[in-house]
Amino acid sequence: MSSPDLLSLLYRAAATPHGISVETTDVTQLRAKLYTAMRDRPEFSNLSLVPSPINPLELWIINKEPSGE
C-alpha cells in the first residue's frame, strides 16, 4: 500500500464518528506502516490502531475523539 493510500485511510477514519475497519493480509505490517504515516501529523493524534479481536485479518482505526463532539 502506498503512502497516499495510507493517508487516505487515516483521513477517512478521522472524519468518521468511530473510525473504520480495514481488511488486510498482514495486520502487523499495516499497523506499522500506518504508525509511520501518522508520525509528526497532529491531525491523527486522536486515532488508535487496534487489531480486531474478532477477525485476525482486520485492523481497526479508531477515532477516539470524533470531531464536533
C-alpha positions as CSV (number, residue, x, y, z in Angstrom):
1,M,0.0,0.0,0.0
2,S,1.4,3.4,-1.0
3,S,1.8,6.4,1.3
4,P,-1.1,8.3,-0.3
5,D,-3.3,5.2,0.3
6,L,-2.3,5.1,3.9
7,L,-3.0,8.7,4.4
8,S,-6.4,8.3,2.7
9,L,-7.3,5.6,5.3
10,L,-6.2,7.8,8.1
11,Y,-8.2,10.8,6.9
12,R,-11.3,8.6,6.3
13,A,-11.0,7.3,9.9
14,A,-10.5,10.8,11.3
15,A,-13.6,12.0,9.5
16,T,-15.9,9.3,10.9
17,P,-17.6,9.3,14.3
18,H,-16.0,6.0,15.4
19,G,-13.3,5.1,12.8
20,I,-13.0,2.4,10.2
21,S,-12.0,-1.2,9.8
22,V,-9.5,-2.3,7.2
23,E,-9.2,-5.9,5.8
24,T,-5.5,-6.9,5.2
25,T,-3.4,-10.0,4.9
26,D,-0.9,-8.7,7.4
27,V,-2.3,-6.6,10.3
28,T,1.2,-6.1,11.9
29,Q,2.7,-4.7,8.8
30,L,-0.2,-2.4,8.0
31,R,-0.2,-1.2,11.6
32,A,3.5,-0.4,11.4
33,K,3.1,1.5,8.1
34,L,0.1,3.5,9.5
35,Y,2.1,4.4,12.6
36,T,4.9,5.7,10.4
37,A,2.4,7.7,8.3
38,M,0.9,9.2,11.5
39,R,4.2,10.3,12.9
40,D,4.6,14.1,13.2
41,R,1.0,14.6,12.0
42,P,-1.1,16.1,14.8
43,E,-4.3,15.7,12.9
44,F,-4.1,12.0,13.5
45,S,-3.3,12.2,17.3
46,N,-6.9,11.2,18.0
47,L,-6.6,7.9,16.1
48,S,-5.8,4.5,17.6
49,L,-4.7,1.4,15.7
50,V,-6.2,-1.8,17.1
51,P,-6.1,-5.3,15.7
52,S,-9.7,-6.7,15.7
53,P,-10.3,-9.2,18.5
54,I,-12.8,-10.9,16.2
55,N,-11.1,-11.1,12.8
56,P,-7.3,-11.7,12.6
57,L,-7.2,-10.2,9.1
58,E,-8.8,-6.8,10.2
59,L,-7.3,-3.7,11.7
60,W,-9.5,-1.1,13.3
61,I,-8.5,2.6,13.0
62,I,-10.5,4.0,15.9
63,N,-11.4,7.7,16.2
64,K,-11.0,8.4,20.0
65,E,-12.3,12.0,19.7
66,P,-14.7,12.5,16.9
67,S,-14.8,16.0,15.5
68,G,-17.8,18.0,16.7
69,E,-18.2,16.1,20.0
